[in-house]
Amino acid sequence: MSKRSVIRCILSVLMMAYLVFALCYTSHKANADPYRSLDINVASTETSAFLTPGIIDASIGHLRDSIAGIPARLVDTRAIELAVLALDNVEDANCVVLNNRHVLLDVVPLLPVARVYDTGSDRPSYYINRSGKRMMPDPRFRVDVPVITGNFANRSAARAMPVIDYVNSDPSLRNLVSAYEVKPNGDIMLVPMMRGHVINFGDTADIANKFARLRVFYRKALPVKGWEYYDTISVKWRGQVVARRHGKDAPPPPIPVEDFSDEVDLNTMLTDLE
């Protein structure tokens, strides 16, 4: 090996050693130096007025006032996120360190999608978000969301969300359904705006097909028989509508609505309903 090659190797080793030292020193200094501030930003939603930066700061030990005196190595951004996410009125939280050594905490208030009246809970009324996280109601505000009733001691009311989403996507259905009930066997009951009957929707399978059958029944049968002639209309079984008259213990024979068309003899169909 030539003298020049040896010198190059030595210089390379020295350079690597310097880089390692510099990185370690910089990292140590950065961990020792406190962050400059903690900035808390709350996203604007209809519930954000009741989730203030002060409430969030209190949940993490008033870190906003003390972070400038704490070594950076003792500030765990992930722990901050988890503490904030533990609040029942928080949907999401993200805590990051910016290049200017400021810490930014972005918080999204919980986005309620339903109000639950739970017969199986010691707290019988609460809001839920899409994942089923519960938020206790606040008398200072009310969120206009669908109502779900049932016993949810061992399950989540969010199981009804696929049906609720479908209803919310269709203005005509939103005007039809006023509330939802989940039975112990899992059947989802729809409570219409007009009184007189309920709809047994079954599970969340074949949602579009079930509503198509229900529309046919509403269009062809109820205008003739009346909105209060039946107490229960069931579309839970594929290809059928089963309606039970008020005061009847057993439902009539099922109606094969998949064969319905505008040319169907309504009198014949209503004979099958009775």
C-alpha positions as CSV (number, residue, x, y, z in Angstrom):
1,M,0.0,0.0,0.0
2,S,1.4,3.4,-1.0
3,K,2.0,6.2,1.5
4,R,-0.8,8.2,-0.2
5,S,-3.3,5.4,0.3
6,V,-2.4,5.1,4.0
7,I,-2.9,8.8,4.5
8,R,-6.3,8.6,2.8
9,C,-7.3,5.8,5.1
10,I,-6.3,7.6,8.2
11,L,-8.1,10.8,7.1
12,S,-11.2,8.7,6.3
13,V,-11.1,7.1,9.8
14,L,-10.6,10.5,11.4
15,M,-13.5,12.0,9.4
16,M,-15.8,9.1,10.4
17,A,-14.8,9.5,14.0
18,Y,-15.5,13.3,13.8
19,L,-18.9,12.7,12.3
20,V,-19.9,10.2,15.0
21,F,-18.7,12.6,17.7
22,A,-20.6,15.5,16.1
23,L,-23.8,13.5,15.8
24,C,-23.6,12.3,19.4
25,Y,-22.8,15.7,20.7
26,T,-25.6,17.4,18.7
27,S,-28.1,14.7,19.8
28,H,-27.0,15.0,23.4
29,K,-27.2,18.8,23.3
30,A,-30.7,18.7,21.6
31,N,-32.0,16.3,24.2
32,A,-30.6,18.4,27.0
33,D,-31.9,21.7,25.6
34,P,-35.6,22.4,26.4
35,Y,-38.2,22.9,23.7
36,R,-39.2,26.5,23.3
37,S,-43.0,26.1,23.6
38,L,-46.0,23.8,23.3
39,D,-48.6,25.1,20.9
40,I,-52.0,23.5,21.0
41,N,-54.3,23.7,18.0
42,V,-58.0,22.5,18.2
43,A,-59.6,21.8,14.8
44,S,-62.8,23.7,14.2
45,T,-65.9,21.5,14.4
46,E,-69.4,21.8,15.9
47,T,-68.1,20.5,19.2
48,S,-64.8,22.4,19.3
49,A,-66.2,25.2,21.4
50,F,-66.3,22.7,24.4
51,L,-62.7,21.4,23.9
52,T,-60.4,24.3,24.6
53,P,-56.5,24.3,24.6
54,G,-56.8,24.9,28.4
55,I,-58.8,21.6,28.9
56,I,-56.3,19.7,26.8
57,D,-53.3,21.3,28.6
58,A,-54.8,20.3,31.9
59,S,-55.0,16.6,30.8
60,I,-51.2,16.6,30.2
61,G,-50.2,18.2,33.4
62,H,-50.1,21.8,32.3
63,L,-47.1,21.0,30.1
64,R,-47.6,24.2,28.1
65,D,-46.4,26.4,30.9
66,S,-43.4,24.2,31.9
67,I,-42.1,22.7,28.7
68,A,-39.5,25.4,28.3
69,G,-37.8,24.3,31.6
70,I,-37.8,20.5,30.9
71,P,-34.9,18.8,29.1
72,A,-36.2,17.6,25.7
73,R,-35.3,14.0,26.4
74,L,-38.0,14.0,29.1
75,V,-40.7,15.1,26.7
76,D,-42.4,12.1,25.1
77,T,-44.6,13.2,22.2
78,R,-46.3,9.8,21.9
79,A,-47.2,9.9,25.6
80,I,-48.7,13.3,25.1
81,E,-50.8,12.0,22.2
82,L,-52.0,9.0,24.3
83,A,-53.0,11.3,27.2
84,V,-55.0,13.5,25.0
85,L,-56.6,10.6,23.1
86,A,-57.8,9.3,26.5
87,L,-60.2,12.3,26.7
88,D,-63.7,11.1,25.8
89,N,-64.3,14.2,23.6
90,V,-61.2,13.8,21.4
91,E,-61.3,12.1,18.0
92,D,-57.6,12.3,17.1
93,A,-54.3,13.9,18.3
94,N,-50.9,14.4,16.7
95,C,-47.9,15.8,18.5
96,V,-44.7,16.7,16.5
97,V,-41.5,18.6,17.1
98,L,-40.9,21.4,14.6
99,N,-37.5,22.5,13.3
100,N,-37.6,25.6,15.4
101,R,-37.8,23.4,18.5
102,H,-41.5,24.3,19.1
103,V,-43.8,21.4,19.9
104,L,-47.1,21.4,18.0
105,L,-50.1,19.4,19.3
106,D,-53.0,19.2,16.8
107,V,-56.3,17.9,18.3
108,V,-59.5,17.0,16.5
109,P,-62.7,17.0,18.7
110,L,-64.7,13.9,18.7
111,L,-67.1,13.7,15.8
112,P,-70.4,12.3,17.0
113,V,-72.3,10.2,14.6
114,A,-75.1,8.9,16.9
115,R,-76.7,9.5,20.3
116,V,-77.0,6.2,22.2
117,Y,-79.6,5.3,24.9
118,D,-78.1,2.2,26.4
119,T,-80.2,0.1,28.7
120,G,-77.2,-2.0,29.7
121,S,-74.9,0.8,30.9
122,D,-74.7,2.7,34.2
123,R,-74.4,5.7,31.9
124,P,-77.5,5.2,29.8
125,S,-76.9,8.1,27.4
126,Y,-73.8,9.0,25.4
127,Y,-72.6,10.0,22.0
128,I,-70.4,7.7,19.8
129,N,-68.1,8.4,16.9
130,R,-67.6,6.1,13.9
131,S,-65.3,3.7,15.7
132,G,-67.7,3.4,18.7
133,K,-65.8,5.7,21.1
134,R,-68.1,7.1,23.7
135,M,-68.5,10.7,24.7
136,M,-70.7,11.8,27.6
137,P,-73.3,14.4,26.8
138,D,-72.7,18.0,27.8
139,P,-75.8,20.1,28.8
140,R,-74.2,23.1,27.1
141,F,-74.6,21.7,23.6
142,R,-76.7,19.3,21.6
143,V,-75.5,17.5,18.4
144,D,-78.2,16.7,15.8
145,V,-77.4,13.0,15.1
146,P,-79.5,9.8,14.8
147,V,-80.6,8.1,18.0
148,I,-79.9,4.4,18.7
149,T,-81.4,2.5,21.6
150,G,-80.6,-1.0,22.9
151,N,-78.6,-3.0,25.3
152,F,-74.9,-2.5,24.5
153,A,-73.3,-3.9,27.6
154,N,-71.3,-6.5,25.5
155,R,-71.3,-4.9,22.1
156,S,-71.0,-1.6,20.3
157,A,-73.9,0.5,19.0
158,A,-71.7,1.3,16.1
159,R,-72.8,-2.0,14.5
160,A,-75.8,-0.1,13.1
161,M,-73.6,2.5,11.4
162,P,-73.7,0.9,7.9
163,V,-77.5,1.3,7.9
164,I,-77.3,4.8,9.3
165,D,-74.7,5.8,6.7
166,Y,-76.9,4.5,3.9
167,V,-80.0,6.4,5.3
168,N,-77.9,9.6,5.7
169,S,-76.8,9.4,2.1
170,D,-80.4,9.5,0.8
171,P,-82.5,12.6,1.6
172,S,-85.8,10.7,1.1
173,L,-84.7,8.0,3.7
174,R,-83.4,10.7,6.1
175,N,-87.0,12.1,6.1
176,L,-88.4,8.6,6.7
177,V,-86.3,7.3,9.6
178,S,-86.4,9.0,13.0
179,A,-84.5,6.5,15.2
180,Y,-82.9,3.1,15.4
181,E,-83.2,0.2,17.9
182,V,-80.9,-2.8,18.1
183,K,-82.6,-5.9,19.5
184,P,-80.8,-8.5,21.6
185,N,-80.8,-10.9,18.7
186,G,-79.0,-8.3,16.5
187,D,-82.0,-7.2,14.4
188,I,-81.9,-3.5,13.6
189,M,-85.3,-1.8,13.9
190,L,-86.0,1.4,12.1
191,V,-88.5,3.8,13.7
192,P,-90.2,5.9,10.9
193,M,-91.1,9.6,11.4
194,M,-94.8,8.7,11.0
195,R,-96.3,6.7,13.8
196,G,-98.1,3.4,13.4
197,H,-95.4,0.8,12.6
198,V,-91.7,-0.1,12.8
199,I,-89.4,-1.7,10.3
200,N,-87.4,-4.8,11.1
201,F,-84.3,-4.4,8.9
202,G,-82.4,-7.5,10.2
203,D,-78.6,-7.2,9.9
204,T,-76.5,-4.9,7.8
205,A,-76.3,-7.3,4.7
206,D,-78.0,-6.3,1.4
207,I,-78.8,-2.8,2.6
208,A,-79.7,-1.4,-0.8
209,N,-81.9,-4.4,-1.7
210,K,-83.8,-4.2,1.6
211,F,-84.6,-0.5,1.1
212,A,-85.6,-1.2,-2.5
213,R,-88.2,-3.7,-1.2
214,L,-89.3,-1.3,1.4
215,R,-89.9,1.4,-1.2
216,V,-92.1,-0.9,-3.2
217,F,-94.1,-1.9,-0.2
218,Y,-94.6,1.8,0.8
219,R,-95.5,2.7,-2.8
220,K,-98.0,-0.1,-3.5
221,A,-99.4,-1.3,-0.2
222,L,-99.5,1.4,2.5
223,P,-101.4,4.0,0.5
224,V,-104.2,1.5,0.2
225,K,-104.2,-0.1,3.6
226,G,-103.1,2.9,5.6
227,W,-99.9,3.8,7.5
228,E,-101.2,2.3,10.7
229,Y,-102.7,-0.9,9.3
230,Y,-99.5,-2.9,10.1
231,D,-97.4,-2.7,13.3
232,T,-94.3,-4.3,11.9
233,I,-92.8,-4.5,8.4
234,S,-89.9,-6.8,8.0
235,V,-87.4,-6.9,5.1
236,K,-84.8,-9.0,6.9
237,W,-85.3,-12.0,4.7
238,R,-84.0,-11.9,1.2
239,G,-86.6,-11.3,-1.6
240,Q,-89.5,-10.9,0.9
241,V,-91.5,-8.3,2.8
242,V,-93.4,-9.7,5.8
243,A,-95.9,-7.4,7.4
244,R,-97.9,-8.0,10.6
245,R,-101.2,-6.3,11.2
246,H,-102.0,-4.6,14.5
247,G,-103.3,-7.2,17.0
248,K,-102.0,-10.2,15.0
249,D,-99.6,-12.7,16.7
250,A,-98.1,-14.1,13.5
251,P,-97.1,-12.4,10.3
252,P,-99.0,-13.2,7.0
253,P,-97.4,-15.1,4.2
254,P,-94.2,-13.4,2.8
255,I,-94.5,-11.2,-0.3
256,P,-92.0,-11.9,-3.1
257,V,-91.3,-8.3,-3.9
258,E,-88.5,-9.0,-6.4
259,D,-91.2,-9.7,-8.9
260,F,-93.0,-6.4,-8.4
261,S,-93.4,-4.0,-11.3
262,D,-95.7,-1.2,-12.1
263,E,-98.0,-3.7,-13.8
264,V,-98.5,-5.8,-10.7
265,D,-102.2,-6.2,-9.8
266,L,-102.4,-4.3,-6.5
267,N,-105.6,-6.0,-5.4
268,T,-103.9,-9.4,-5.8
269,M,-100.9,-8.2,-3.9
270,L,-103.0,-6.9,-1.0
271,T,-105.0,-10.1,-0.9
272,D,-101.7,-11.9,-0.1
273,L,-101.0,-9.3,2.6
274,E,-104.1,-10.0,4.6
